[in-house]
Amino acid sequence: MGSATVLDSILEGVRADVAAREAVVSLSEVKELASRAAPPIDVMAAFRAPGIAVIAEVKRASPSRGELASIADPA
């Protein structure tokens, strides 16, 4: 195959990231933790409920701007 495409570069980075993460926490451990996690919040029920509901995101960093905020626990 010729020179690497942008997609090839992205995939290479993702594979390296997955390998680094699996070196810290195995996939089987992640699955075990996920199976014991609380069920997700029913967002549609919040939309249907009377009154005002807020869905928010705390963005700590951006690929283009770097760190935006140093917030340890936004909740």
PQR file of N, CA, C, O and H, with PARSE charges and radii, in Angstrom:
ATOM      1  N   MET A   1       0.849  -1.182   0.000 -0.4000 1.5000
ATOM      2  CA  MET A   1       0.000   0.000   0.000 -0.0000 2.0000
ATOM      3  C   MET A   1       0.886   1.233   0.000  0.5500 1.7000
ATOM      4  O   MET A   1       1.987   1.190   0.548 -0.5500 1.4000
ATOM      5  N   GLY A   2       0.439   2.333  -0.598 -0.4000 1.5000
ATOM      6  CA  GLY A   2       1.208   3.571  -0.700 -0.0000 2.0000
ATOM      7  C   GLY A   2       1.334   4.264   0.641  0.5500 1.7000
ATOM      8  O   GLY A   2       1.302   3.632   1.697 -0.5500 1.4000
ATOM      9  H   GLY A   2      -0.456   2.368  -1.043  0.4000 1.0000
ATOM     10  N   SER A   3       1.477   5.568   0.575 -0.4000 1.5000
ATOM     11  CA  SER A   3       1.633   6.341   1.810 -0.0000 2.0000
ATOM     12  C   SER A   3       0.346   6.316   2.627  0.5500 1.7000
ATOM     13  O   SER A   3      -0.748   6.112   2.100 -0.5500 1.4000
ATOM     14  H   SER A   3       1.503   6.081  -0.282  0.4000 1.0000
ATOM     15  N   ALA A   4       0.509   6.527   3.918 -0.4000 1.5000
ATOM     16  CA  ALA A   4      -0.621   6.459   4.839 -0.0000 2.0000
ATOM     17  C   ALA A   4      -1.598   7.607   4.573  0.5500 1.7000
ATOM     18  O   ALA A   4      -1.193   8.735   4.292 -0.5500 1.4000
ATOM     19  H   ALA A   4       1.397   6.693   4.347  0.4000 1.0000
ATOM     20  N   THR A   5      -2.877   7.298   4.666 -0.4000 1.5000
ATOM     21  CA  THR A   5      -3.904   8.326   4.530 -0.0000 2.0000
ATOM     22  C   THR A   5      -4.172   8.926   5.901  0.5500 1.7000
ATOM     23  O   THR A   5      -3.663   8.437   6.910 -0.5500 1.4000
ATOM     24  H   THR A   5      -3.206   6.382   4.894  0.4000 1.0000
ATOM     25  N   VAL A   6      -4.965   9.977   5.936 -0.4000 1.5000
ATOM     26  CA  VAL A   6      -5.351  10.591   7.197 -0.0000 2.0000
ATOM     27  C   VAL A   6      -6.075   9.569   8.070  0.5500 1.7000
ATOM     28  O   VAL A   6      -5.849   9.502   9.278 -0.5500 1.4000
ATOM     29  H   VAL A   6      -5.379  10.374   5.116  0.4000 1.0000
ATOM     30  N   LEU A   7      -6.941   8.780   7.455 -0.4000 1.5000
ATOM     31  CA  LEU A   7      -7.669   7.758   8.204 -0.0000 2.0000
ATOM     32  C   LEU A   7      -6.713   6.729   8.796  0.5500 1.7000
ATOM     33  O   LEU A   7      -6.890   6.299   9.935 -0.5500 1.4000
ATOM     34  H   LEU A   7      -7.125   8.834   6.474  0.4000 1.0000
ATOM     35  N   ASP A   8      -5.693   6.331   8.021 -0.4000 1.5000
ATOM     36  CA  ASP A   8      -4.688   5.395   8.543 -0.0000 2.0000
ATOM     37  C   ASP A   8      -3.998   5.974   9.778  0.5500 1.7000
ATOM     38  O   ASP A   8      -3.772   5.271  10.762 -0.5500 1.4000
ATOM     39  H   ASP A   8      -5.549   6.680   7.095  0.4000 1.0000
ATOM     40  N   SER A   9      -3.673   7.247   9.714 -0.4000 1.5000
ATOM     41  CA  SER A   9      -3.012   7.903  10.853 -0.0000 2.0000
ATOM     42  C   SER A   9      -3.925   7.934  12.076  0.5500 1.7000
ATOM     43  O   SER A   9      -3.480   7.699  13.199 -0.5500 1.4000
ATOM     44  H   SER A   9      -3.857   7.818   8.914  0.4000 1.0000
ATOM     45  N   ILE A  10      -5.196   8.223  11.848 -0.4000 1.5000
ATOM     46  CA  ILE A  10      -6.155   8.253  12.954 -0.0000 2.0000
ATOM     47  C   ILE A  10      -6.285   6.865  13.571  0.5500 1.7000
ATOM     48  O   ILE A  10      -6.260   6.719  14.793 -0.5500 1.4000
ATOM     49  H   ILE A  10      -5.558   8.414  10.936  0.4000 1.0000
ATOM     50  N   LEU A  11      -6.425   5.845  12.722 -0.4000 1.5000
ATOM     51  CA  LEU A  11      -6.553   4.475  13.223 -0.0000 2.0000
ATOM     52  C   LEU A  11      -5.316   4.050  14.003  0.5500 1.7000
ATOM     53  O   LEU A  11      -5.436   3.379  15.028 -0.5500 1.4000
ATOM     54  H   LEU A  11      -6.445   5.963  11.730  0.4000 1.0000
ATOM     55  N   GLU A  12      -4.144   4.425  13.540 -0.4000 1.5000
ATOM     56  CA  GLU A  12      -2.909   4.093  14.246 -0.0000 2.0000
ATOM     57  C   GLU A  12      -2.908   4.719  15.640  0.5500 1.7000
ATOM     58  O   GLU A  12      -2.519   4.082  16.618 -0.5500 1.4000
ATOM     59  H   GLU A  12      -4.047   4.970  12.707  0.4000 1.0000
ATOM     60  N   GLY A  13      -3.347   5.973  15.715 -0.4000 1.5000
ATOM     61  CA  GLY A  13      -3.416   6.653  17.003 -0.0000 2.0000
ATOM     62  C   GLY A  13      -4.434   6.014  17.935  0.5500 1.7000
ATOM     63  O   GLY A  13      -4.176   5.864  19.130 -0.5500 1.4000
ATOM     64  H   GLY A  13      -3.662   6.492  14.920  0.4000 1.0000
ATOM     65  N   VAL A  14      -5.585   5.638  17.398 -0.4000 1.5000
ATOM     66  CA  VAL A  14      -6.630   5.005  18.198 -0.0000 2.0000
ATOM     67  C   VAL A  14      -6.153   3.658  18.725  0.5500 1.7000
ATOM     68  O   VAL A  14      -6.369   3.327  19.891 -0.5500 1.4000
ATOM     69  H   VAL A  14      -5.794   5.760  16.427  0.4000 1.0000
ATOM     70  N   ARG A  15      -5.508   2.888  17.863 -0.4000 1.5000
ATOM     71  CA  ARG A  15      -4.990   1.578  18.300 -0.0000 2.0000
ATOM     72  C   ARG A  15      -3.963   1.735  19.410  0.5500 1.7000
ATOM     73  O   ARG A  15      -3.965   0.963  20.369 -0.5500 1.4000
ATOM     74  H   ARG A  15      -5.333   3.156  16.916  0.4000 1.0000
ATOM     75  N   ALA A  16      -3.088   2.724  19.291 -0.4000 1.5000
ATOM     76  CA  ALA A  16      -2.086   2.973  20.335 -0.0000 2.0000
ATOM     77  C   ALA A  16      -2.771   3.400  21.632  0.5500 1.7000
ATOM     78  O   ALA A  16      -2.361   2.986  22.717 -0.5500 1.4000
ATOM     79  H   ALA A  16      -3.086   3.352  18.512  0.4000 1.0000
ATOM     80  N   ASP A  17      -3.816   4.231  21.522 -0.4000 1.5000
ATOM     81  CA  ASP A  17      -4.554   4.689  22.702 -0.0000 2.0000
ATOM     82  C   ASP A  17      -5.253   3.521  23.390  0.5500 1.7000
ATOM     83  O   ASP A  17      -5.222   3.417  24.616 -0.5500 1.4000
ATOM     84  H   ASP A  17      -4.148   4.567  20.641  0.4000 1.0000
ATOM     85  N   VAL A  18      -5.877   2.652  22.620 -0.4000 1.5000
ATOM     86  CA  VAL A  18      -6.556   1.477  23.179 -0.0000 2.0000
ATOM     87  C   VAL A  18      -5.549   0.582  23.900  0.5500 1.7000
ATOM     88  O   VAL A  18      -5.815   0.112  25.007 -0.5500 1.4000
ATOM     89  H   VAL A  18      -5.903   2.737  21.624  0.4000 1.0000
ATOM     90  N   ALA A  19      -4.396   0.346  23.276 -0.4000 1.5000
ATOM     91  CA  ALA A  19      -3.372  -0.499  23.897 -0.0000 2.0000
ATOM     92  C   ALA A  19      -2.882   0.104  25.214  0.5500 1.7000
ATOM     93  O   ALA A  19      -2.678  -0.618  26.190 -0.5500 1.4000
ATOM     94  H   ALA A  19      -4.181   0.728  22.377  0.4000 1.0000
ATOM     95  N   ALA A  20      -2.694   1.416  25.241 -0.4000 1.5000
ATOM     96  CA  ALA A  20      -2.237   2.081  26.469 -0.0000 2.0000
ATOM     97  C   ALA A  20      -3.298   1.985  27.558  0.5500 1.7000
ATOM     98  O   ALA A  20      -2.972   1.751  28.722 -0.5500 1.4000
ATOM     99  H   ALA A  20      -2.859   2.003  24.448  0.4000 1.0000
ATOM    100  N   ARG A  21      -4.563   2.163  27.191 -0.4000 1.5000
ATOM    101  CA  ARG A  21      -5.640   2.076  28.176 -0.0000 2.0000
ATOM    102  C   ARG A  21      -5.805   0.649  28.695  0.5500 1.7000
ATOM    103  O   ARG A  21      -6.033   0.442  29.887 -0.5500 1.4000
ATOM    104  H   ARG A  21      -4.828   2.354  26.246  0.4000 1.0000
ATOM    105  N   GLU A  22      -5.690  -0.338  27.798 -0.4000 1.5000
ATOM    106  CA  GLU A  22      -5.823  -1.730  28.223 -0.0000 2.0000
ATOM    107  C   GLU A  22      -4.661  -2.157  29.110  0.5500 1.7000
ATOM    108  O   GLU A  22      -4.801  -3.085  29.907 -0.5500 1.4000
ATOM    109  H   GLU A  22      -5.505  -0.170  26.830  0.4000 1.0000
ATOM    110  N   ALA A  23      -3.516  -1.492  28.983 -0.4000 1.5000
ATOM    111  CA  ALA A  23      -2.381  -1.792  29.853 -0.0000 2.0000
ATOM    112  C   ALA A  23      -2.671  -1.341  31.282  0.5500 1.7000
ATOM    113  O   ALA A  23      -2.112  -1.892  32.230 -0.5500 1.4000
ATOM    114  H   ALA A  23      -3.402  -0.738  28.336  0.4000 1.0000
ATOM    115  N   VAL A  24      -3.534  -0.352  31.440 -0.4000 1.5000
ATOM    116  CA  VAL A  24      -3.890   0.164  32.761 -0.0000 2.0000
ATOM    117  C   VAL A  24      -5.089  -0.586  33.336  0.5500 1.7000
ATOM    118  O   VAL A  24      -5.067  -1.021  34.487 -0.5500 1.4000
ATOM    119  H   VAL A  24      -3.988   0.095  30.670  0.4000 1.0000
ATOM    120  N   VAL A  25      -6.130  -0.732  32.525 -0.4000 1.5000
ATOM    121  CA  VAL A  25      -7.357  -1.424  32.945 -0.0000 2.0000
ATOM    122  C   VAL A  25      -7.768  -2.359  31.810  0.5500 1.7000
ATOM    123  O   VAL A  25      -7.980  -1.916  30.681 -0.5500 1.4000
ATOM    124  H   VAL A  25      -6.148  -0.379  31.590  0.4000 1.0000
ATOM    125  N   SER A  26      -7.877  -3.629  32.108 -0.4000 1.5000
ATOM    126  CA  SER A  26      -8.218  -4.598  31.064 -0.0000 2.0000
ATOM    127  C   SER A  26      -9.664  -4.431  30.609  0.5500 1.7000
ATOM    128  O   SER A  26     -10.508  -3.908  31.338 -0.5500 1.4000
ATOM    129  H   SER A  26      -7.705  -3.989  33.025  0.4000 1.0000
ATOM    130  N   LEU A  27      -9.926  -4.885  29.394 -0.4000 1.5000
ATOM    131  CA  LEU A  27     -11.284  -4.819  28.857 -0.0000 2.0000
ATOM    132  C   LEU A  27     -12.251  -5.604  29.738  0.5500 1.7000
ATOM    133  O   LEU A  27     -13.377  -5.161  29.963 -0.5500 1.4000
ATOM    134  H   LEU A  27      -9.241  -5.310  28.802  0.4000 1.0000
ATOM    135  N   SER A  28     -11.824  -6.767  30.238 -0.4000 1.5000
ATOM    136  CA  SER A  28     -12.715  -7.557  31.100 -0.0000 2.0000
ATOM    137  C   SER A  28     -13.039  -6.808  32.395  0.5500 1.7000
ATOM    138  O   SER A  28     -14.152  -6.913  32.910 -0.5500 1.4000
ATOM    139  H   SER A  28     -10.910  -7.127  30.055  0.4000 1.0000
ATOM    140  N   GLU A  29     -12.075  -6.055  32.919 -0.4000 1.5000
ATOM    141  CA  GLU A  29     -12.350  -5.266  34.126 -0.0000 2.0000
ATOM    142  C   GLU A  29     -13.314  -4.120  33.825  0.5500 1.7000
ATOM    143  O   GLU A  29     -14.194  -3.818  34.631 -0.5500 1.4000
ATOM    144  H   GLU A  29     -11.171  -5.969  32.501  0.4000 1.0000
ATOM    145  N   VAL A  30     -13.150  -3.491  32.678 -0.4000 1.5000
ATOM    146  CA  VAL A  30     -14.071  -2.423  32.279 -0.0000 2.0000
ATOM    147  C   VAL A  30     -15.488  -2.979  32.144  0.5500 1.7000
ATOM    148  O   VAL A  30     -16.450  -2.356  32.594 -0.5500 1.4000
ATOM    149  H   VAL A  30     -12.435  -3.736  32.023  0.4000 1.0000
ATOM    150  N   LYS A  31     -15.611  -4.158  31.522 -0.4000 1.5000
ATOM    151  CA  LYS A  31     -16.931  -4.776  31.379 -0.0000 2.0000
ATOM    152  C   LYS A  31     -17.535  -5.099  32.736  0.5500 1.7000
ATOM    153  O   LYS A  31     -18.734  -4.911  32.940 -0.5500 1.4000
ATOM    154  H   LYS A  31     -14.830  -4.664  31.156  0.4000 1.0000
ATOM    155  N   GLU A  32     -16.719  -5.584  33.667 -0.4000 1.5000
ATOM    156  CA  GLU A  32     -17.207  -5.890  35.018 -0.0000 2.0000
ATOM    157  C   GLU A  32     -17.684  -4.625  35.714  0.5500 1.7000
ATOM    158  O   GLU A  32     -18.759  -4.617  36.314 -0.5500 1.4000
ATOM    159  H   GLU A  32     -15.745  -5.737  33.502  0.4000 1.0000
ATOM    160  N   LEU A  33     -16.906  -3.569  35.643 -0.4000 1.5000
ATOM    161  CA  LEU A  33     -17.308  -2.300  36.255 -0.0000 2.0000
ATOM    162  C   LEU A  33     -18.591  -1.768  35.622  0.5500 1.7000
ATOM    163  O   LEU A  33     -19.466  -1.260  36.324 -0.5500 1.4000
ATOM    164  H   LEU A  33     -16.033  -3.576  35.157  0.4000 1.0000
ATOM    165  N   ALA A  34     -18.705  -1.881  34.310 -0.4000 1.5000
ATOM    166  CA  ALA A  34     -19.902  -1.408  33.613 -0.0000 2.0000
ATOM    167  C   ALA A  34     -21.134  -2.196  34.036  0.5500 1.7000
ATOM    168  O   ALA A  34     -22.221  -1.632  34.161 -0.5500 1.4000
ATOM    169  H   ALA A  34     -17.994  -2.294  33.740  0.4000 1.0000
ATOM    170  N   SER A  35     -20.971  -3.490  34.255 -0.4000 1.5000
ATOM    171  CA  SER A  35     -22.117  -4.310  34.647 -0.0000 2.0000
ATOM    172  C   SER A  35     -22.624  -3.947  36.038  0.5500 1.7000
ATOM    173  O   SER A  35     -23.784  -4.201  36.363 -0.5500 1.4000
ATOM    174  H   SER A  35     -20.088  -3.949  34.154  0.4000 1.0000
ATOM    175  N   ARG A  36     -21.756  -3.351  36.861 -0.4000 1.5000
ATOM    176  CA  ARG A  36     -22.157  -2.964  38.221 -0.0000 2.0000
ATOM    177  C   ARG A  36     -22.539  -1.484  38.324  0.5500 1.7000
ATOM    178  O   ARG A  36     -22.927  -1.021  39.396 -0.5500 1.4000
ATOM    179  H   ARG A  36     -20.814  -3.145  36.596  0.4000 1.0000
ATOM    180  N   ALA A  37     -22.433  -0.758  37.241 -0.4000 1.5000
ATOM    181  CA  ALA A  37     -22.735   0.674  37.258 -0.0000 2.0000
ATOM    182  C   ALA A  37     -24.233   0.912  37.356  0.5500 1.7000
ATOM    183  O   ALA A  37     -25.041   0.051  37.008 -0.5500 1.4000
ATOM    184  H   ALA A  37     -22.117  -1.135  36.370  0.4000 1.0000
ATOM    185  N   ALA A  38     -24.583   2.083  37.831 -0.4000 1.5000
ATOM    186  CA  ALA A  38     -25.994   2.476  37.911 -0.0000 2.0000
ATOM    187  C   ALA A  38     -26.562   2.577  36.498  0.5500 1.7000
ATOM    188  O   ALA A  38     -25.832   2.900  35.561 -0.5500 1.4000
ATOM    189  H   ALA A  38     -23.927   2.782  38.114  0.4000 1.0000
ATOM    190  N   PRO A  39     -27.851   2.305  36.338 -0.5600 1.5000
ATOM    191  CA  PRO A  39     -28.446   2.422  35.003  0.2800 2.0000
ATOM    192  C   PRO A  39     -28.410   3.873  34.529  0.5500 1.7000
ATOM    193  O   PRO A  39     -28.407   4.791  35.349 -0.5500 1.4000
ATOM    194  N   PRO A  40     -28.384   4.085  33.225 -0.5600 1.5000
ATOM    195  CA  PRO A  40     -28.338   5.460  32.712  0.2800 2.0000
ATOM    196  C   PRO A  40     -29.623   6.214  33.028  0.5500 1.7000
ATOM    197  O   PRO A  40     -30.680   5.617  33.229 -0.5500 1.4000
ATOM    198  N   ILE A  41     -29.510   7.515  33.067 -0.4000 1.5000
ATOM    199  CA  ILE A  41     -30.666   8.378  33.311 -0.0000 2.0000
ATOM    200  C   ILE A  41     -31.572   8.351  32.079  0.5500 1.7000
ATOM    201  O   ILE A  41     -31.086   8.362  30.948 -0.5500 1.4000
ATOM    202  H   ILE A  41     -28.650   8.000  32.903  0.4000 1.0000
ATOM    203  N   ASP A  42     -32.875   8.314  32.299 -0.4000 1.5000
ATOM    204  CA  ASP A  42     -33.843   8.323  31.195 -0.0000 2.0000
ATOM    205  C   ASP A  42     -34.046   9.767  30.742  0.5500 1.7000
ATOM    206  O   ASP A  42     -34.863  10.495  31.306 -0.5500 1.4000
ATOM    207  H   ASP A  42     -33.269   8.305  33.218  0.4000 1.0000
ATOM    208  N   VAL A  43     -33.300  10.170  29.728 -0.4000 1.5000
ATOM    209  CA  VAL A  43     -33.339  11.547  29.247 -0.0000 2.0000
ATOM    210  C   VAL A  43     -34.704  11.894  28.670  0.5500 1.7000
ATOM    211  O   VAL A  43     -35.193  13.006  28.870 -0.5500 1.4000
ATOM    212  H   VAL A  43     -32.636   9.579  29.271  0.4000 1.0000
ATOM    213  N   MET A  44     -35.316  10.975  27.968 -0.4000 1.5000
ATOM    214  CA  MET A  44     -36.624  11.260  27.373 -0.0000 2.0000
ATOM    215  C   MET A  44     -37.678  11.513  28.446  0.5500 1.7000
ATOM    216  O   MET A  44     -38.574  12.333  28.248 -0.5500 1.4000
ATOM    217  H   MET A  44     -34.919  10.072  27.805  0.4000 1.0000
ATOM    218  N   ALA A  45     -37.582  10.828  29.564 -0.4000 1.5000
ATOM    219  CA  ALA A  45     -38.520  11.077  30.664 -0.0000 2.0000
ATOM    220  C   ALA A  45     -38.333  12.498  31.191  0.5500 1.7000
ATOM    221  O   ALA A  45     -39.306  13.162  31.550 -0.5500 1.4000
ATOM    222  H   ALA A  45     -36.853  10.162  29.725  0.4000 1.0000
ATOM    223  N   ALA A  46     -37.096  12.960  31.239 -0.4000 1.5000
ATOM    224  CA  ALA A  46     -36.839  14.334  31.689 -0.0000 2.0000
ATOM    225  C   ALA A  46     -37.450  15.347  30.720  0.5500 1.7000
ATOM    226  O   ALA A  46     -37.983  16.371  31.146 -0.5500 1.4000
ATOM    227  H   ALA A  46     -36.306  12.420  30.948  0.4000 1.0000
ATOM    228  N   PHE A  47     -37.373  15.065  29.430 -0.4000 1.5000
ATOM    229  CA  PHE A  47     -37.970  15.973  28.445 -0.0000 2.0000
ATOM    230  C   PHE A  47     -39.481  15.990  28.550  0.5500 1.7000
ATOM    231  O   PHE A  47     -40.106  17.035  28.366 -0.5500 1.4000
ATOM    232  H   PHE A  47     -36.939  14.233  29.084  0.4000 1.0000
ATOM    233  N   ARG A  48     -40.074  14.843  28.845 -0.4000 1.5000
ATOM    234  CA  ARG A  48     -41.536  14.750  28.906 -0.0000 2.0000
ATOM    235  C   ARG A  48     -42.107  15.297  30.214  0.5500 1.7000
ATOM    236  O   ARG A  48     -43.285  15.651  30.270 -0.5500 1.4000
ATOM    237  H   ARG A  48     -39.567  13.994  28.995  0.4000 1.0000
ATOM    238  N   ALA A  49     -41.302  15.370  31.250 -0.4000 1.5000
ATOM    239  CA  ALA A  49     -41.783  15.823  32.555 -0.0000 2.0000
ATOM    240  C   ALA A  49     -42.137  17.316  32.501  0.5500 1.7000
ATOM    241  O   ALA A  49     -41.554  18.079  31.731 -0.5500 1.4000
ATOM    242  H   ALA A  49     -40.346  15.082  31.205  0.4000 1.0000
ATOM    243  N   PRO A  50     -43.106  17.713  33.337 -0.5600 1.5000
ATOM    244  CA  PRO A  50     -43.454  19.138  33.368  0.2800 2.0000
ATOM    245  C   PRO A  50     -42.304  19.958  33.967  0.5500 1.7000
ATOM    246  O   PRO A  50     -41.475  19.442  34.716 -0.5500 1.4000
ATOM    247  N   GLY A  51     -42.281  21.225  33.621 -0.4000 1.5000
ATOM    248  CA  GLY A  51     -41.250  22.116  34.164 -0.0000 2.0000
ATOM    249  C   GLY A  51     -40.029  22.179  33.250  0.5500 1.7000
ATOM    250  O   GLY A  51     -40.050  21.743  32.099 -0.5500 1.4000
ATOM    251  H   GLY A  51     -42.955  21.644  33.012  0.4000 1.0000
ATOM    252  N   ILE A  52     -38.983  22.733  33.810 -0.4000 1.5000
ATOM    253  CA  ILE A  52     -37.758  22.935  33.050 -0.0000 2.0000
ATOM    254  C   ILE A  52     -36.746  21.853  33.418  0.5500 1.7000
ATOM    255  O   ILE A  52     -36.551  21.542  34.593 -0.5500 1.4000
ATOM    256  H   ILE A  52     -38.965  23.087  34.745  0.4000 1.0000
ATOM    257  N   ALA A  53     -36.117  21.293  32.410 -0.4000 1.5000
ATOM    258  CA  ALA A  53     -35.055  20.303  32.629 -0.0000 2.0000
ATOM    259  C   ALA A  53     -33.786  20.821  31.947  0.5500 1.7000
ATOM    260  O   ALA A  53     -33.841  21.404  30.865 -0.5500 1.4000
ATOM    261  H   ALA A  53     -36.275  21.546  31.456  0.4000 1.0000
ATOM    262  N   VAL A  54     -32.673  20.602  32.587 -0.4000 1.5000
ATOM    263  CA  VAL A  54     -31.401  21.074  32.035 -0.0000 2.0000
ATOM    264  C   VAL A  54     -30.495  19.877  31.769  0.5500 1.7000
ATOM    265  O   VAL A  54     -30.293  19.021  32.630 -0.5500 1.4000
ATOM    266  H   VAL A  54     -32.628  20.128  33.466  0.4000 1.0000
ATOM    267  N   ILE A  55     -29.965  19.843  30.571 -0.4000 1.5000
ATOM    268  CA  ILE A  55     -28.940  18.866  30.220 -0.0000 2.0000
ATOM    269  C   ILE A  55     -27.700  19.691  29.896  0.5500 1.7000
ATOM    270  O   ILE A  55     -27.732  20.546  29.011 -0.5500 1.4000
ATOM    271  H   ILE A  55     -30.129  20.538  29.871  0.4000 1.0000
ATOM    272  N   ALA A  56     -26.616  19.436  30.607 -0.4000 1.5000
ATOM    273  CA  ALA A  56     -25.424  20.263  30.438 -0.0000 2.0000
ATOM    274  C   ALA A  56     -24.179  19.404  30.293  0.5500 1.7000
ATOM    275  O   ALA A  56     -24.163  18.228  30.656 -0.5500 1.4000
ATOM    276  H   ALA A  56     -26.590  18.741  31.326  0.4000 1.0000
ATOM    277  N   GLU A  57     -23.156  20.014  29.761 -0.4000 1.5000
ATOM    278  CA  GLU A  57     -21.866  19.353  29.604 -0.0000 2.0000
ATOM    279  C   GLU A  57     -20.797  20.280  30.153  0.5500 1.7000
ATOM    280  O   GLU A  57     -20.827  21.487  29.914 -0.5500 1.4000
ATOM    281  H   GLU A  57     -23.170  20.969  29.466  0.4000 1.0000
ATOM    282  N   VAL A  58     -19.868  19.722  30.878 -0.4000 1.5000
ATOM    283  CA  VAL A  58     -18.724  20.484  31.337 -0.0000 2.0000
ATOM    284  C   VAL A  58     -17.561  20.104  30.436  0.5500 1.7000
ATOM    285  O   VAL A  58     -17.082  18.971  30.464 -0.5500 1.4000
ATOM    286  H   VAL A  58     -19.843  18.741  31.073  0.4000 1.0000
ATOM    287  N   LYS A  59     -17.126  21.039  29.660 -0.4000 1.5000
ATOM    288  CA  LYS A  59     -16.036  20.779  28.718 -0.0000 2.0000
ATOM    289  C   LYS A  59     -14.738  21.260  29.356  0.5500 1.7000
ATOM    290  O   LYS A  59     -14.519  22.460  29.522 -0.5500 1.4000
ATOM    291  H   LYS A  59     -17.516  21.960  29.638  0.4000 1.0000
ATOM    292  N   ARG A  60     -13.886  20.309  29.709 -0.4000 1.5000
ATOM    293  CA  ARG A  60     -12.633  20.641  30.387 -0.0000 2.0000
ATOM    294  C   ARG A  60     -11.511  20.978  29.412  0.5500 1.7000
ATOM    295  O   ARG A  60     -10.613  21.753  29.741 -0.5500 1.4000
ATOM    296  H   ARG A  60     -14.064  19.334  29.575  0.4000 1.0000
ATOM    297  N   ALA A  61     -11.560  20.398  28.211 -0.4000 1.5000
ATOM    298  CA  ALA A  61     -10.491  20.623  27.244 -0.0000 2.0000
ATOM    299  C   ALA A  61     -11.018  20.523  25.826  0.5500 1.7000
ATOM    300  O   ALA A  61     -12.067  19.934  25.566 -0.5500 1.4000
ATOM    301  H   ALA A  61     -12.290  19.769  27.944  0.4000 1.0000
ATOM    302  N   SER A  62     -10.265  21.110  24.925 -0.4000 1.5000
ATOM    303  CA  SER A  62     -10.608  21.110  23.507 -0.0000 2.0000
ATOM    304  C   SER A  62      -9.363  20.714  22.717  0.5500 1.7000
ATOM    305  O   SER A  62      -8.253  21.107  23.076 -0.5500 1.4000
ATOM    306  H   SER A  62      -9.412  21.589  25.136  0.4000 1.0000
ATOM    307  N   PRO A  63      -9.535  19.939  21.646 -0.5600 1.5000
ATOM    308  CA  PRO A  63      -8.366  19.583  20.842  0.2800 2.0000
ATOM    309  C   PRO A  63      -7.634  20.803  20.292  0.5500 1.7000
ATOM    310  O   PRO A  63      -6.409  20.792  20.174 -0.5500 1.4000
ATOM    311  N   SER A  64      -8.373  21.847  19.960 -0.4000 1.5000
ATOM    312  CA  SER A  64      -7.740  23.025  19.366 -0.0000 2.0000
ATOM    313  C   SER A  64      -7.273  24.048  20.395  0.5500 1.7000
ATOM    314  O   SER A  64      -6.329  24.792  20.129 -0.5500 1.4000
ATOM    315  H   SER A  64      -9.369  21.856  20.056  0.4000 1.0000
ATOM    316  N   ARG A  65      -7.915  24.106  21.572 -0.4000 1.5000
ATOM    317  CA  ARG A  65      -7.579  25.136  22.558 -0.0000 2.0000
ATOM    318  C   ARG A  65      -6.869  24.583  23.787  0.5500 1.7000
ATOM    319  O   ARG A  65      -6.379  25.350  24.616 -0.5500 1.4000
ATOM    320  H   ARG A  65      -8.682  23.502  21.788  0.4000 1.0000
ATOM    321  N   GLY A  66      -6.811  23.272  23.912 -0.4000 1.5000
ATOM    322  CA  GLY A  66      -6.169  22.685  25.087 -0.0000 2.0000
ATOM    323  C   GLY A  66      -7.082  22.760  26.300  0.5500 1.7000
ATOM    324  O   GLY A  66      -8.304  22.689  26.169 -0.5500 1.4000
ATOM    325  H   GLY A  66      -7.209  22.648  23.239  0.4000 1.0000
ATOM    326  N   GLU A  67      -6.487  22.905  27.484 -0.4000 1.5000
ATOM    327  CA  GLU A  67      -7.283  22.944  28.714 -0.0000 2.0000
ATOM    328  C   GLU A  67      -8.116  24.217  28.766  0.5500 1.7000
ATOM    329  O   GLU A  67      -7.611  25.318  28.550 -0.5500 1.4000
ATOM    330  H   GLU A  67      -5.495  22.963  27.591  0.4000 1.0000
ATOM    331  N   LEU A  68      -9.399  24.045  29.057 -0.4000 1.5000
ATOM    332  CA  LEU A  68     -10.322  25.168  29.148 -0.0000 2.0000
ATOM    333  C   LEU A  68     -10.649  25.500  30.599  0.5500 1.7000
ATOM    334  O   LEU A  68     -10.780  26.668  30.963 -0.5500 1.4000
ATOM    335  H   LEU A  68      -9.809  23.151  29.233  0.4000 1.0000
ATOM    336  N   ALA A  69     -10.779  24.462  31.427 -0.4000 1.5000
ATOM    337  CA  ALA A  69     -11.158  24.670  32.817 -0.0000 2.0000
ATOM    338  C   ALA A  69     -10.589  23.544  33.666  0.5500 1.7000
ATOM    339  O   ALA A  69     -10.478  22.401  33.221 -0.5500 1.4000
ATOM    340  H   ALA A  69     -10.672  23.512  31.132  0.4000 1.0000
ATOM    341  N   SER A  70     -10.240  23.881  34.870 -0.4000 1.5000
ATOM    342  CA  SER A  70      -9.729  22.879  35.799 -0.0000 2.0000
ATOM    343  C   SER A  70     -10.817  22.619  36.840  0.5500 1.7000
ATOM    344  O   SER A  70     -10.842  23.246  37.899 -0.5500 1.4000
ATOM    345  H   SER A  70     -10.330  24.809  35.232  0.4000 1.0000
ATOM    346  N   ILE A  71     -11.714  21.685  36.522 -0.4000 1.5000
ATOM    347  CA  ILE A  71     -12.851  21.380  37.376 -0.0000 2.0000
ATOM    348  C   ILE A  71     -12.732  19.925  37.809  0.5500 1.7000
ATOM    349  O   ILE A  71     -12.872  19.013  36.995 -0.5500 1.4000
ATOM    350  H   ILE A  71     -11.693  21.175  35.662  0.4000 1.0000
ATOM    351  N   ALA A  72     -12.475  19.718  39.087 -0.4000 1.5000
ATOM    352  CA  ALA A  72     -12.261  18.359  39.585 -0.0000 2.0000
ATOM    353  C   ALA A  72     -13.547  17.533  39.565  0.5500 1.7000
ATOM    354  O   ALA A  72     -13.552  16.402  39.079 -0.5500 1.4000
ATOM    355  H   ALA A  72     -12.362  20.460  39.749  0.4000 1.0000
ATOM    356  N   ASP A  73     -14.642  18.097  40.095 -0.4000 1.5000
ATOM    357  CA  ASP A  73     -15.904  17.368  40.185 -0.0000 2.0000
ATOM    358  C   ASP A  73     -17.042  18.323  39.855  0.5500 1.7000
ATOM    359  O   ASP A  73     -17.505  19.048  40.735 -0.5500 1.4000
ATOM    360  H   ASP A  73     -14.638  19.016  40.491  0.4000 1.0000
ATOM    361  N   PRO A  74     -17.505  18.341  38.603 -0.5600 1.5000
ATOM    362  CA  PRO A  74     -18.537  19.301  38.217  0.2800 2.0000
ATOM    363  C   PRO A  74     -19.892  19.071  38.865  0.5500 1.7000
ATOM    364  O   PRO A  74     -20.720  19.981  38.902 -0.5500 1.4000
ATOM    365  N   ALA A  75     -20.132  17.879  39.372 -0.4000 1.5000
ATOM    366  CA  ALA A  75     -21.417  17.607  39.996 -0.0000 2.0000
ATOM    367  C   ALA A  75     -21.427  18.236  41.347  0.5500 1.7000
ATOM    368  O   ALA A  75     -22.421  18.137  42.067 -0.5500 1.4000
ATOM    369  H   ALA A  75     -19.460  17.139  39.342  0.4000 1.0000
TER
END
